[in-house]
């Protein structure tokens, strides 16, 4: 059975790159013992959800030259506040370099 490309378009390169970075983030967290899930085709503030030992981490993943907008950062922080979770943006800058930026940490998180 052939798929109708109009109904099932092939994801664009930006989507594929972003998805790849999200999976890299998830794999890194899994190796550290976190339970993880991805918000597929997300256009929201949170791309990856993770939990470990009663701690919740909400992550927005960016790659290449992409940067989180002020509105995205505010929404991610709001998610963190409402979920009593840490919220971070993970920037993948090509190769293996990754920079984590904490946006919100609940009081008493100890970090």
C-alpha positions in Angstrom: 0.0 0.0 0.0 1.4 3.4 -1.0 1.1 6.3 1.3 -0.4 9.5 0.1 2.4 12.1 0.6 -0.2 14.9 0.8 -1.7 13.2 3.9 1.7 12.0 5.4 4.3 14.6 4.5 8.0 13.8 5.1 9.3 15.9 8.0 11.5 18.8 7.0 15.2 19.0 7.9 14.7 21.3 10.9 12.2 18.9 12.4 14.5 16.0 11.8 17.5 17.8 13.4 15.4 18.9 16.4 14.0 15.4 16.9 17.6 14.0 16.7 18.7 16.4 19.5 15.7 15.5 21.6 16.6 11.8 21.4 20.2 12.7 22.3 18.9 14.4 25.4 16.6 11.5 26.3 19.4 9.0 25.9 21.7 11.0 28.1 19.0 11.2 30.8 18.2 7.5 30.5 21.9 6.6 31.0 21.7 8.6 34.3 18.7 6.7 35.5 15.9 9.1 34.5 12.5 8.0 33.1 11.9 10.1 30.0 9.2 11.0 27.5 9.1 13.2 24.5 6.4 15.6 23.4 6.3 14.5 19.7 6.0 17.3 17.1 6.0 19.7 19.9 5.5 23.4 19.3 5.1 24.0 23.0 7.5 24.9 25.7 8.4 21.4 26.8 10.1 18.9 24.4 11.3 16.3 27.0 9.8 15.4 30.3 12.0 13.4 32.8 11.6 12.1 36.3 13.9 10.5 38.8 13.6 10.0 42.6 10.7 12.3 43.0 12.4 15.1 40.9 10.9 16.3 37.6 12.8 18.0 34.9 11.2 19.8 31.9 13.5 20.5 28.9 13.2 22.7 25.8 15.8 21.4 23.3 17.5 23.8 20.8 20.0 23.0 18.2 22.4 24.8 15.9 21.9 28.6 16.0 18.3 28.4 17.3 17.6 30.2 20.5 14.7 30.2 22.9 12.5 33.4 22.6 11.6 35.4 25.7 8.0 34.0 25.3 9.3 30.4 25.2 11.4 31.0 28.3 8.5 32.5 30.2 6.2 29.6 29.2 8.8 27.0 30.2 9.3 28.8 33.6 5.5 28.8 34.1 5.4 25.0 33.4 8.2 24.5 35.9 6.3 26.6 38.6 3.0 24.8 38.0 4.6 21.3 38.1 7.1 22.2 40.9 9.7 21.0 38.5 13.1 22.2 37.3 13.0 23.7 33.8 16.0 23.9 31.5 16.9 24.7 27.9 19.5 22.4 26.4 21.4 23.9 23.5 23.2 21.4 21.2 25.9 23.3 19.3 26.9 20.8 16.7 29.2 17.8 17.3 28.9 16.7 20.9 28.8 20.1 22.7 25.7 20.7 24.8 25.0 23.6 27.1 22.3 23.4 29.8 20.6 26.6 31.0 18.4 26.4 34.0 15.3 28.6 33.6 13.4 27.7 36.8 14.1 25.6 40.0 11.5 25.1 42.7 12.5 26.3 46.2 14.3 23.7 48.2 15.5 21.8 45.1 19.0 21.8 46.5 20.7 22.6 43.2 
